[in-house]
Amino acid sequence: MPILLQEPTKENTDRAPLSDARLVKQCLAGSDAAWAMLIDKYKNLIFSIPIKYGFSRDEASDIFQAVCLEMLSGLSNLRKPAALPKWIMQVTSHKCLHRRREQQRTISESESEYAEPVVNSRTEEILSEAEDEQNIRHVISEMPPRCRQLIHMLFFEEPARPYQDVAETLGIATGSIGFIRQRCLGRLRKRLVELGLS
């Protein structure tokens, strides 16, 4: 299955992200800005999981909202900020399975017979894919601003931007894009290998 990376948005290509430890601390201190950054950092991870479970985009949006509420109420219970991505994946997966059970219960009640809800057998695979994707997002977010912007413009925008537009946006010569792209992708590949993701 191809990796779902709806990443990064324009507003987060120009700055390096705060660490999870710092974000969690600021969120718990009541910072609305930190909360917005936390959601921005993990929105694609959260949204990708219900899509992988086969939910529609509208259903995925509902699940996204439920996960955000769970994060708001449960963040103070998180013992280690380093565990945040896995915790978010677990919460999202549980919300997906709960919604699937509700749907199955509704269908079985309308058919006047009760059937045991089927739990998605792909859960481990889905969470593994989601974790890999989040690791890739994280590596991209740590790259220098020009590389983040270039990768975003060349690989995440639809329709793809012509090289001339990319060059104008970055303030570089059109002929240098290929070289810079190769250097950025090489840096990305190296970091992914270091993390065991390649």
Backbone as a chain_set.jsonl record, in Angstrom:
{"seq": "MPILLQEPTKENTDRAPLSDARLVKQCLAGSDAAWAMLIDKYKNLIFSIPIKYGFSRDEASDIFQAVCLEMLSGLSNLRKPAALPKWIMQVTSHKCLHRRREQQRTISESESEYAEPVVNSRTEEILSEAEDEQNIRHVISEMPPRCRQLIHMLFFEEPARPYQDVAETLGIATGSIGFIRQRCLGRLRKRLVELGLS", "coords": {"N": [[0.853, -1.191, 0.0], [0.611, 2.235, -0.846], [2.394, 4.9, 0.72], [0.7, 7.244, 2.662], [1.002, 10.531, 2.593], [0.123, 13.485, 3.42], [1.462, 16.024, 3.371], [3.934, 18.622, 3.707], [2.088, 21.374, 5.065], [1.966, 24.751, 3.786], [2.4, 26.614, 5.843], [3.948, 25.215, 7.685], [6.389, 24.686, 6.52], [8.419, 26.467, 6.74], [9.549, 26.541, 9.232], [11.288, 24.873, 11.884], [10.037, 22.147, 13.793], [8.839, 22.19, 17.221], [10.089, 20.209, 19.933], [8.448, 17.174, 21.034], [8.347, 16.936, 23.811], [8.588, 19.585, 24.671], [6.349, 20.738, 23.437], [4.235, 19.296, 24.669], [4.594, 20.045, 27.329], [4.084, 22.833, 27.158], [1.459, 22.755, 26.225], [0.153, 21.587, 28.412], [0.51, 23.641, 30.151], [-1.33, 25.377, 29.304], [-1.119, 26.678, 26.836], [-2.466, 27.93, 23.95], [-1.282, 28.263, 21.465], [0.711, 26.291, 21.45], [-0.906, 24.038, 21.541], [-2.172, 24.26, 19.038], [0.077, 23.905, 17.415], [0.764, 21.304, 18.101], [-1.442, 19.822, 17.155], [-1.207, 20.483, 14.454], [1.216, 19.266, 13.873], [0.61, 16.545, 14.126], [-1.689, 16.065, 12.659], [-1.872, 14.85, 10.094], [-1.039, 12.249, 10.605], [-3.071, 11.395, 12.377], [-5.361, 11.657, 10.737], [-4.757, 9.929, 8.642], [-5.024, 7.322, 9.599], [-7.842, 6.493, 10.032], [-8.538, 6.579, 7.315], [-6.998, 4.506, 6.295], [-8.291, 2.424, 7.545], [-10.491, 2.302, 6.015], [-12.53, 4.164, 6.183], [-14.696, 6.852, 5.139], [-13.811, 10.18, 3.97], [-15.33, 12.077, 5.38], [-16.12, 10.582, 7.622], [-13.593, 10.065, 8.618], [-12.888, 12.652, 9.338], [-14.671, 13.074, 11.462], [-13.695, 11.165, 13.265], [-11.15, 12.21, 13.613], [-11.779, 14.576, 15.025], [-12.773, 13.43, 17.387], [-10.479, 12.177, 18.347], [-8.832, 14.394, 18.815], [-10.235, 15.59, 20.927], [-9.915, 13.581, 22.827], [-7.146, 13.715, 23.115], [-6.92, 16.248, 24.247], [-8.157, 15.859, 26.732], [-6.684, 13.722, 27.75], [-3.946, 14.175, 27.667], [-2.508, 14.971, 29.909], [-2.102, 12.619, 31.246], [-0.103, 11.331, 29.969], [2.927, 9.803, 30.363], [5.523, 9.828, 29.248], [6.712, 12.074, 26.985], [8.004, 11.246, 24.629], [6.616, 9.058, 23.878], [4.401, 9.994, 22.646], [3.628, 9.956, 19.755], [3.028, 7.186, 19.359], [1.047, 6.835, 21.274], [-0.936, 8.531, 20.277], [-1.472, 7.158, 17.887], [-2.518, 4.765, 18.928], [-4.806, 5.706, 20.316], [-6.246, 6.755, 18.137], [-6.61, 4.454, 16.581], [-8.194, 2.938, 18.349], [-10.485, 4.569, 18.41], [-11.288, 4.27, 15.759], [-11.857, 1.49, 15.648], [-13.88, 1.368, 17.533], [-15.839, 2.939, 16.28], [-16.3, 1.358, 14.004], [-17.378, -0.935, 15.197], [-19.746, 0.158, 16.227], [-21.042, 0.808, 13.818], [-21.39, -1.773, 12.753], [-23.023, -2.884, 14.682], [-25.316, -1.322, 14.362], [-26.064, -2.091, 11.77], [-26.556, -4.838, 12.183], [-28.661, -4.694, 13.999], [-30.631, -3.48, 12.458], [-31.125, -5.535, 10.789], [-32.376, -7.219, 12.406], [-30.966, -9.152, 13.809], [-28.337, -10.172, 15.904], [-24.951, -9.769, 15.393], [-21.598, -10.683, 16.024], [-19.28, -8.049, 16.268], [-16.871, -7.471, 13.749], [-13.491, -7.244, 14.17], [-11.056, -5.257, 12.728], [-8.653, -7.005, 10.998], [-6.315, -5.996, 10.106], [-5.103, -4.261, 11.854], [-2.506, -4.14, 13.164], [-0.833, -3.921, 10.928], [-1.791, -1.542, 9.806], [-1.161, 0.312, 11.845], [1.604, 0.061, 11.834], [2.238, 1.005, 9.252], [1.299, 3.632, 9.539], [3.026, 4.556, 11.518], [5.503, 4.428, 10.181], [5.037, 6.336, 8.164], [4.693, 8.635, 9.739], [7.228, 8.844, 10.821], [8.664, 9.481, 8.517], [7.508, 11.971, 7.902], [8.418, 13.341, 10.146], [11.218, 13.281, 9.79], [11.41, 14.793, 7.429], [10.482, 17.221, 8.438], [12.606, 17.989, 10.018], [14.549, 18.756, 8.292], [16.619, 21.228, 6.576], [15.132, 24.503, 5.963], [14.95, 25.189, 3.14], [15.139, 22.707, 1.865], [12.899, 21.412, 2.966], [10.847, 23.007, 1.886], [11.313, 22.638, -0.87], [10.943, 19.839, -1.206], [8.288, 19.683, -0.437], [7.035, 21.279, -2.461], [7.723, 19.885, -4.801], [6.858, 17.242, -4.433], [4.487, 17.023, -2.937], [2.505, 18.836, -3.612], [-0.419, 19.307, -5.554], [-1.799, 20.267, -8.601], [1.51, 19.227, -9.719], [4.158, 21.565, -9.333], [5.654, 23.623, -11.859], [9.177, 23.663, -12.597], [10.132, 26.269, -12.946], [8.384, 27.892, -11.43], [8.929, 26.849, -8.887], [11.618, 27.564, -8.641], [11.414, 30.379, -8.654], [9.943, 30.804, -6.29], [11.728, 29.846, -4.353], [13.842, 31.474, -4.835], [16.037, 30.83, -6.471], [18.157, 29.683, -9.192], [16.624, 28.189, -12.029], [17.972, 26.054, -13.227], [19.401, 24.955, -11.117], [17.759, 23.455, -9.572], [17.5, 20.65, -9.934], [19.964, 19.659, -8.963], [19.872, 20.55, -6.273], [17.571, 19.233, -5.446], [18.411, 16.523, -5.632], [20.427, 16.539, -3.691], [18.926, 17.117, -1.378], [17.154, 14.921, -1.33], [19.025, 12.91, -1.045], [19.987, 13.478, 1.505], [17.638, 13.062, 2.948], [17.225, 10.319, 2.411], [19.526, 9.223, 3.632], [19.076, 9.827, 6.332], [16.732, 8.356, 6.778], [17.723, 5.78, 6.443], [19.442, 5.679, 8.639], [17.548, 5.629, 10.645], [16.49, 3.199, 10.192], [14.434, 2.94, 8.354], [14.487, 2.492, 5.686]], "CA": [[0.0, 0.0, 0.0], [1.448, 3.429, -0.887], [2.404, 5.712, 1.937], [-0.15, 8.43, 2.598], [1.698, 11.672, 3.184], [-0.52, 14.75, 3.043], [2.407, 16.777, 4.166], [3.581, 19.509, 4.789], [1.37, 22.554, 4.602], [2.857, 25.9, 3.563], [2.774, 27.306, 7.072], [4.941, 24.516, 8.495], [7.599, 24.381, 5.765], [9.423, 27.489, 6.988], [10.095, 26.509, 10.586], [11.53, 23.56, 12.468], [9.042, 21.916, 14.837], [9.272, 22.058, 18.609], [10.109, 18.813, 20.375], [7.201, 16.749, 21.668], [8.426, 17.241, 25.245], [8.311, 21.016, 24.845], [4.95, 20.972, 23.066], [3.36, 18.754, 25.716], [4.737, 20.916, 28.515], [3.386, 24.09, 26.903], [0.014, 22.456, 26.154], [-0.321, 21.387, 29.786], [0.539, 24.956, 30.811], [-2.467, 26.137, 28.791], [-0.791, 27.454, 25.64], [-3.259, 27.647, 22.747], [-0.36, 28.179, 20.329], [1.336, 24.966, 21.508], [-1.95, 23.08, 21.162], [-2.321, 24.354, 17.581], [1.277, 23.295, 16.818], [0.675, 19.857, 18.336], [-2.418, 19.296, 16.201], [-0.629, 20.633, 13.117], [2.287, 18.279, 13.734], [0.106, 15.175, 14.071], [-2.98, 15.963, 11.97], [-1.819, 13.891, 8.994], [-0.992, 10.924, 11.23], [-4.408, 11.078, 12.893], [-6.319, 11.523, 9.643], [-4.408, 8.806, 7.769], [-5.392, 6.02, 10.169], [-9.186, 6.087, 9.614], [-8.544, 6.335, 5.873], [-6.459, 3.156, 6.123], [-9.32, 1.49, 7.988], [-11.545, 2.267, 5.007], [-13.578, 5.143, 6.432], [-14.776, 7.965, 4.193], [-13.143, 11.392, 4.465], [-16.201, 12.68, 6.392], [-15.988, 9.768, 8.834], [-12.233, 10.302, 9.127], [-12.925, 13.962, 10.003], [-15.342, 12.87, 12.758], [-12.749, 10.448, 14.12], [-10.109, 13.193, 13.909], [-12.285, 15.441, 16.101], [-12.85, 12.631, 18.614], [-9.102, 11.975, 18.817], [-8.371, 15.678, 19.367], [-10.857, 15.734, 22.254], [-9.237, 12.616, 23.705], [-5.825, 14.273, 23.402], [-7.104, 17.376, 25.156], [-8.472, 15.382, 28.083], [-5.777, 12.687, 28.231], [-2.534, 14.526, 27.528], [-1.871, 15.058, 31.234], [-1.805, 11.258, 31.703], [1.036, 10.822, 29.203], [4.106, 9.823, 31.232], [6.728, 10.154, 28.491], [6.4, 12.757, 25.728], [8.545, 10.488, 23.497], [5.611, 8.057, 23.509], [3.237, 10.692, 22.099], [3.117, 9.452, 18.472], [2.413, 5.853, 19.52], [-0.191, 7.026, 22.023], [-1.905, 9.084, 19.326], [-1.873, 6.079, 16.979], [-3.386, 3.841, 19.664], [-6.096, 6.379, 20.545], [-6.932, 6.838, 16.852], [-7.021, 3.098, 16.22], [-9.324, 2.576, 19.207], [-11.661, 5.311, 17.933], [-11.704, 3.637, 14.501], [-12.471, 0.193, 15.948], [-15.152, 1.649, 18.217], [-16.812, 3.385, 15.269], [-16.636, 0.206, 13.167], [-18.3, -1.777, 15.983], [-21.051, 0.842, 16.24], [-21.645, 0.635, 12.49], [-21.804, -3.165, 12.608], [-24.161, -3.093, 15.577], [-26.467, -0.695, 13.71], [-26.457, -2.937, 10.645], [-27.144, -6.085, 12.665], [-29.967, -4.39, 14.606], [-31.592, -3.221, 11.388], [-31.442, -6.828, 10.186], [-33.028, -7.945, 13.492], [-30.166, -10.225, 14.389], [-27.094, -9.646, 16.44], [-23.742, -10.441, 14.931], [-20.39, -10.196, 16.681], [-18.549, -7.117, 15.42], [-15.608, -7.962, 13.221], [-12.397, -6.315, 14.411], [-10.202, -5.223, 11.545], [-7.478, -7.849, 11.193], [-5.143, -5.26, 9.618], [-4.744, -3.22, 12.813], [-1.053, -4.024, 13.338], [-0.282, -3.433, 9.662], [-2.186, -0.14, 9.692], [-0.374, 1.109, 12.793], [2.989, 0.044, 11.364], [2.291, 1.939, 8.124], [1.119, 4.988, 10.068], [4.254, 4.927, 12.22], [6.523, 4.704, 9.16], [4.709, 7.617, 7.535], [4.969, 9.719, 10.682], [8.683, 8.977, 10.897], [9.088, 10.205, 7.315], [7.107, 13.371, 8.118], [9.305, 13.916, 11.157], [12.531, 13.489, 9.173], [11.277, 15.94, 6.523], [10.327, 18.443, 9.241], [13.902, 18.345, 10.597], [15.475, 19.176, 7.245], [16.725, 22.689, 6.434], [13.924, 25.081, 5.368], [14.887, 25.116, 1.682], [14.845, 21.314, 1.5], [11.493, 21.149, 3.304], [10.012, 23.676, 0.887], [11.506, 22.005, -2.17], [10.274, 18.535, -1.177], [6.848, 19.96, -0.43], [6.583, 21.774, -3.762], [7.927, 18.904, -5.87], [6.272, 15.922, -4.197], [3.239, 17.008, -2.188], [1.496, 19.725, -4.182], [-1.13, 18.843, -6.754], [-0.864, 19.625, -9.537], [2.932, 19.502, -9.468], [4.594, 22.887, -9.797], [6.76, 23.656, -12.826], [10.452, 24.036, -12.002], [10.299, 27.726, -12.965], [7.671, 28.409, -10.257], [9.68, 26.433, -7.703], [12.826, 28.401, -8.594], [11.028, 31.736, -8.253], [9.554, 30.774, -4.88], [12.909, 29.646, -3.517], [14.852, 32.476, -5.156], [17.22, 30.169, -7.018], [18.125, 29.48, -10.646], [15.881, 26.992, -12.439], [18.92, 24.979, -13.508], [19.991, 24.377, -9.905], [16.758, 22.678, -8.823], [17.83, 19.223, -9.991], [21.081, 19.401, -8.042], [19.399, 20.73, -4.889], [16.632, 18.132, -5.184], [19.195, 15.311, -5.392], [21.104, 16.688, -2.404], [17.906, 17.004, -0.324], [16.689, 13.537, -1.285], [20.127, 12.132, -0.483], [19.971, 13.742, 2.947], [16.454, 12.377, 3.455], [17.496, 8.879, 2.327], [20.528, 8.892, 4.65], [18.436, 9.856, 7.658], [15.804, 7.227, 6.85], [18.549, 4.584, 6.657], [19.891, 5.743, 10.038], [16.408, 5.257, 11.494], [16.042, 1.848, 9.828], [13.167, 3.064, 7.633], [14.7, 2.347, 4.254]], "C": [[0.886, 1.238, 0.0], [1.326, 4.233, 0.39], [1.592, 6.972, 1.726], [0.543, 9.559, 3.33], [1.065, 12.958, 2.684], [0.258, 15.872, 3.704], [3.213, 17.678, 3.279], [2.798, 20.688, 4.245], [2.334, 23.72, 4.519], [3.328, 26.513, 4.876], [3.794, 26.543, 7.903], [6.179, 24.123, 7.703], [8.719, 25.358, 6.084], [10.037, 27.433, 8.376], [10.297, 25.066, 11.047], [10.532, 23.359, 13.612], [9.667, 21.889, 16.228], [9.28, 20.574, 18.955], [8.768, 18.474, 21.024], [7.197, 17.097, 23.151], [8.058, 18.707, 25.507], [6.852, 21.341, 24.511], [3.996, 20.504, 24.161], [3.4, 19.644, 26.95], [3.955, 22.218, 28.328], [1.872, 23.888, 26.806], [-0.562, 22.324, 27.564], [-0.312, 22.681, 30.589], [-0.56, 25.868, 30.274], [-2.198, 26.961, 27.549], [-1.627, 27.02, 24.436], [-2.363, 27.486, 21.521], [0.312, 26.808, 20.282], [0.334, 23.889, 21.1], [-2.131, 23.082, 19.643], [-1.131, 23.703, 16.878], [1.238, 21.773, 16.962], [-0.285, 19.213, 17.339], [-1.862, 19.37, 14.783], [0.433, 19.555, 12.859], [1.741, 16.874, 13.496], [-1.201, 14.994, 13.303], [-2.97, 14.925, 10.848], [-1.751, 12.459, 9.512], [-2.395, 10.511, 11.664], [-5.366, 10.794, 11.738], [-6.037, 10.292, 8.781], [-4.917, 7.468, 8.298], [-6.823, 5.627, 9.824], [-9.3, 5.842, 8.11], [-8.04, 4.92, 5.59], [-7.465, 2.087, 6.556], [-10.495, 1.428, 7.008], [-12.7, 3.222, 5.26], [-13.551, 6.221, 5.35], [-14.046, 9.172, 4.79], [-13.998, 12.079, 5.538], [-16.106, 11.915, 7.711], [-14.61, 9.975, 9.464], [-12.164, 11.649, 9.849], [-13.588, 13.862, 11.372], [-14.397, 12.183, 13.743], [-11.62, 11.379, 14.535], [-10.543, 14.081, 15.079], [-12.337, 14.696, 17.425], [-11.463, 12.405, 19.204], [-8.562, 13.265, 19.439], [-8.963, 15.921, 20.752], [-10.203, 14.807, 23.263], [-7.845, 13.118, 24.08], [-5.929, 15.391, 24.423], [-7.332, 16.893, 26.583], [-7.425, 14.414, 28.628], [-4.309, 13.024, 28.201], [-1.807, 14.565, 28.87], [-1.509, 13.679, 31.773], [-0.599, 10.644, 30.989], [2.297, 10.947, 30.049], [5.363, 10.276, 30.505], [6.346, 10.819, 27.178], [6.925, 12.022, 24.491], [7.546, 9.441, 23.012], [4.391, 8.684, 22.83], [2.757, 10.14, 20.755], [2.431, 8.092, 18.589], [1.086, 5.958, 20.283], [-1.287, 7.556, 21.101], [-2.39, 7.999, 18.368], [-2.812, 5.097, 17.661], [-4.775, 4.444, 19.888], [-6.904, 6.407, 19.245], [-7.437, 5.474, 16.422], [-8.223, 2.652, 17.049], [-10.608, 3.29, 18.772], [-12.194, 4.693, 16.646], [-12.433, 2.324, 14.769], [-13.819, 0.379, 16.646], [-16.222, 2.065, 17.209], [-17.245, 2.224, 14.378], [-17.609, -0.715, 13.905], [-19.695, -1.158, 16.035], [-21.769, 0.663, 14.911], [-22.168, -0.786, 12.318], [-23.002, -3.478, 13.484], [-25.424, -2.513, 14.953], [-26.97, -1.552, 12.557], [-27.135, -4.204, 11.142], [-28.503, -5.844, 13.316], [-31.012, -4.137, 13.535], [-31.983, -4.509, 10.676], [-32.099, -7.751, 11.206], [-32.252, -9.173, 13.949], [-28.825, -9.649, 14.82], [-25.924, -10.464, 15.91], [-22.558, -9.845, 15.672], [-19.669, -9.219, 15.767], [-17.212, -7.707, 14.983], [-14.544, -6.886, 13.46], [-11.455, -6.397, 13.225], [-8.911, -5.985, 11.812], [-6.195, -7.158, 10.74], [-4.615, -4.244, 10.628], [-3.237, -3.047, 12.958], [-0.393, -3.462, 12.084], [-0.571, -1.943, 9.488], [-1.335, 0.738, 10.6], [1.096, 1.142, 12.391], [3.177, 1.016, 10.201], [2.213, 3.38, 8.618], [2.381, 5.46, 10.783], [5.37, 5.246, 11.227], [6.29, 6.062, 8.507], [5.027, 8.786, 8.457], [6.471, 9.931, 10.835], [9.221, 9.734, 9.693], [8.721, 11.686, 7.44], [8.07, 14.055, 9.08], [10.681, 14.219, 10.566], [12.479, 14.694, 8.23], [11.203, 17.246, 7.322], [11.643, 18.9, 9.852], [14.901, 18.848, 9.559], [15.562, 20.7, 7.189], [15.508, 23.245, 5.688], [13.839, 24.945, 3.848], [14.571, 23.7, 1.209], [13.388, 20.973, 1.802], [10.582, 21.752, 2.246], [10.1, 22.991, -0.467], [10.789, 20.662, -2.236], [8.765, 18.72, -1.204], [6.355, 20.343, -1.824], [6.685, 20.718, -4.857], [7.123, 17.615, -5.678], [4.911, 15.918, -3.512], [2.151, 17.909, -2.755], [0.866, 19.084, -5.414], [-1.922, 20.004, -7.32], [0.572, 20.031, -9.221], [3.313, 20.853, -10.052], [5.678, 22.76, -10.857], [8.032, 24.128, -12.115], [10.633, 25.553, -11.938], [9.605, 28.367, -11.76], [8.414, 28.085, -8.967], [10.915, 27.331, -7.534], [12.503, 29.813, -8.135], [10.683, 31.794, -6.767], [10.767, 30.677, -3.97], [14.003, 30.674, -3.768], [16.152, 31.881, -5.661], [17.072, 30.035, -8.531], [17.404, 28.173, -10.964], [16.819, 25.808, -12.645], [19.52, 24.324, -12.281], [19.013, 23.487, -9.135], [17.103, 21.194, -8.801], [18.923, 18.847, -9.01], [20.618, 19.49, -6.59], [18.444, 19.613, -4.506], [17.399, 16.859, -4.846], [19.88, 15.365, -4.026], [20.107, 16.515, -1.252], [17.4, 15.568, -0.196], [17.773, 12.618, -0.73], [20.187, 12.267, 1.026], [18.789, 13.013, 3.608], [16.696, 10.865, 3.501], [18.476, 8.448, 3.427], [19.906, 8.837, 6.033], [17.46, 8.704, 7.831], [16.556, 5.919, 7.082], [19.026, 4.541, 8.106], [18.793, 5.3, 10.994], [15.879, 3.868, 11.183], [14.731, 1.851, 9.064], [13.325, 2.865, 6.129], [15.097, 0.931, 3.905]], "O": [[1.838, 1.295, 0.778], [0.285, 4.24, 1.047], [1.771, 7.683, 0.737], [0.655, 9.537, 4.556], [1.44, 13.464, 1.626], [-0.292, 16.595, 4.535], [3.15, 17.465, 2.068], [2.857, 20.959, 3.046], [3.409, 23.681, 5.119], [4.493, 26.885, 5.017], [4.453, 27.143, 8.752], [6.958, 23.294, 8.173], [9.87, 25.101, 5.73], [10.956, 28.197, 8.673], [9.563, 24.162, 10.645], [10.218, 24.311, 14.325], [10.854, 21.606, 16.392], [8.563, 19.781, 18.344], [8.049, 19.354, 21.498], [6.17, 17.506, 23.692], [7.317, 19.02, 26.439], [6.203, 22.118, 25.212], [3.068, 21.22, 24.536], [2.366, 19.955, 27.54], [3.247, 22.656, 29.235], [1.097, 24.737, 27.247], [-1.62, 22.874, 27.87], [-1.029, 22.812, 31.581], [-0.707, 27.001, 30.731], [-2.976, 27.861, 27.232], [-1.513, 25.889, 23.964], [-2.646, 26.672, 20.642], [0.467, 26.226, 19.209], [0.685, 22.942, 20.397], [-2.231, 22.019, 19.03], [-1.303, 23.028, 15.863], [1.633, 21.046, 16.05], [0.027, 18.178, 16.749], [-2.024, 18.435, 13.999], [0.525, 19.009, 11.76], [2.335, 16.095, 12.751], [-1.764, 13.9, 13.29], [-3.949, 14.2, 10.667], [-2.343, 11.556, 8.921], [-2.849, 9.41, 11.354], [-6.097, 9.804, 11.761], [-6.963, 9.68, 8.249], [-5.21, 6.569, 7.51], [-7.028, 4.508, 9.353], [-10.076, 4.989, 7.679], [-8.592, 4.219, 4.742], [-7.49, 0.987, 6.005], [-11.39, 0.596, 7.16], [-13.745, 3.107, 4.62], [-12.518, 6.468, 4.729], [-13.708, 9.179, 5.974], [-13.454, 12.609, 6.506], [-16.023, 12.515, 8.783], [-14.479, 10.051, 10.686], [-11.465, 11.778, 10.855], [-13.134, 14.484, 12.333], [-14.312, 12.571, 14.908], [-11.177, 11.344, 15.683], [-9.771, 14.311, 16.01], [-11.99, 15.251, 18.468], [-11.291, 12.436, 20.422], [-7.906, 13.223, 20.48], [-8.271, 16.402, 21.649], [-9.963, 15.189, 24.408], [-7.413, 12.968, 25.222], [-5.125, 15.473, 25.352], [-6.773, 17.446, 27.53], [-7.285, 14.29, 29.845], [-3.491, 12.232, 28.668], [-0.625, 14.228, 28.952], [-0.681, 13.58, 32.679], [-0.133, 9.567, 31.361], [2.699, 12.052, 30.413], [6.176, 11.014, 31.061], [5.713, 10.184, 26.335], [6.351, 12.159, 23.411], [7.62, 8.989, 21.869], [3.449, 7.975, 22.478], [1.563, 9.873, 20.618], [1.379, 7.869, 17.99], [0.125, 5.254, 19.972], [-2.425, 7.087, 21.142], [-3.581, 7.922, 18.068], [-3.785, 4.643, 17.06], [-5.791, 3.782, 19.677], [-8.101, 6.118, 19.247], [-8.567, 5.348, 15.95], [-9.161, 2.057, 16.518], [-11.684, 2.693, 18.766], [-13.407, 4.598, 16.456], [-13.492, 2.066, 14.197], [-14.773, -0.354, 16.385], [-17.363, 1.606, 17.273], [-18.421, 2.113, 14.031], [-18.559, -1.219, 13.306], [-20.699, -1.858, 15.904], [-22.97, 0.395, 14.882], [-23.265, -0.986, 11.797], [-23.889, -4.236, 13.093], [-26.485, -3.135, 15.006], [-28.178, -1.717, 12.389], [-28.163, -4.613, 10.602], [-29.4, -6.68, 13.207], [-32.165, -4.54, 13.69], [-33.034, -4.581, 10.039], [-32.352, -8.921, 10.919], [-32.849, -10.136, 14.43], [-28.269, -8.759, 14.177], [-25.921, -11.693, 15.977], [-22.518, -8.64, 15.921], [-19.461, -9.526, 14.593], [-16.52, -8.361, 15.763], [-14.688, -5.753, 13.001], [-11.102, -7.487, 12.775], [-8.166, -5.657, 12.735], [-5.102, -7.678, 10.965], [-3.753, -3.437, 10.281], [-2.738, -1.925, 12.883], [0.504, -2.624, 12.172], [0.3, -1.179, 9.074], [-0.844, 1.784, 10.177], [1.764, 2.156, 12.592], [4.154, 1.763, 10.163], [2.97, 4.242, 8.168], [2.763, 6.625, 10.671], [6.1, 6.22, 11.407], [7.225, 6.841, 8.319], [5.562, 9.804, 8.018], [6.932, 11.065, 10.963], [10.137, 10.544, 9.831], [9.532, 12.556, 7.12], [8.483, 15.195, 8.863], [11.245, 15.286, 10.81], [13.392, 15.52, 8.227], [11.791, 18.254, 6.928], [11.791, 20.078, 10.175], [15.982, 19.317, 9.915], [14.678, 21.389, 7.697], [14.913, 22.543, 4.87], [12.777, 24.621, 3.317], [13.816, 23.518, 0.254], [12.717, 20.327, 0.997], [9.658, 21.096, 1.764], [9.086, 22.787, -1.134], [10.1, 20.375, -3.215], [8.053, 18.002, -1.907], [5.368, 19.791, -2.309], [5.833, 20.658, -5.743], [6.75, 16.968, -6.656], [4.239, 14.887, -3.51], [0.982, 17.752, -2.404], [1.533, 18.414, -6.202], [-2.652, 20.665, -6.581], [0.821, 21.033, -8.551], [2.85, 21.234, -11.127], [6.534, 21.881, -10.763], [7.969, 24.896, -11.155], [11.219, 26.069, -10.986], [10.157, 29.273, -11.135], [8.522, 28.921, -8.07], [11.216, 27.794, -6.434], [13.228, 30.385, -7.321], [11.085, 32.725, -6.069], [10.831, 31.345, -2.938], [14.976, 30.749, -3.017], [17.236, 32.359, -5.327], [15.991, 30.248, -9.079], [17.557, 27.179, -10.255], [16.489, 24.682, -12.275], [20.094, 23.24, -12.384], [19.396, 22.841, -8.159], [17.007, 20.551, -7.755], [18.823, 17.84, -8.309], [20.929, 18.621, -5.776], [18.49, 19.103, -3.387], [17.07, 16.184, -3.87], [19.913, 14.374, -3.296], [20.409, 15.845, -0.265], [17.236, 15.059, 0.913], [17.471, 11.656, -0.024], [20.411, 11.289, 1.739], [18.926, 12.428, 4.682], [16.407, 10.213, 4.504], [18.27, 7.422, 4.076], [20.171, 7.921, 6.811], [17.368, 8.131, 8.916], [16.092, 5.054, 7.825], [19.015, 3.48, 8.731], [19.063, 4.678, 12.021], [14.937, 3.401, 11.823], [13.986, 0.872, 9.114], [12.366, 3.058, 5.381], [15.318, 0.623, 2.734]]}, "num_chains": 1, "name": "protein.A"}
